[in-house]
């Protein structure tokens, strides 16, 4: 299975702050200006209940391992 990591630029036109901007990105709503700066593709193996990408506390470390393999 593949996973894609997108790097985006968001201009906070409404001055909603970092936390609200992140929430808007997660729910894909209310963003007036977003630009994709790049997308990275990774092979993540089989998707299963215990996959590290399913857990917010494990995601970053797992992605770092994937990046280091390339």
Protein Blocks (a to p, Z undefined) as FASTA:
>chain_A
ZZdddddddddfkonojmlmmmmmmnopaiabdcdfbdcdddebjadfklmklpmklmmm
mmmmmmmmZZ
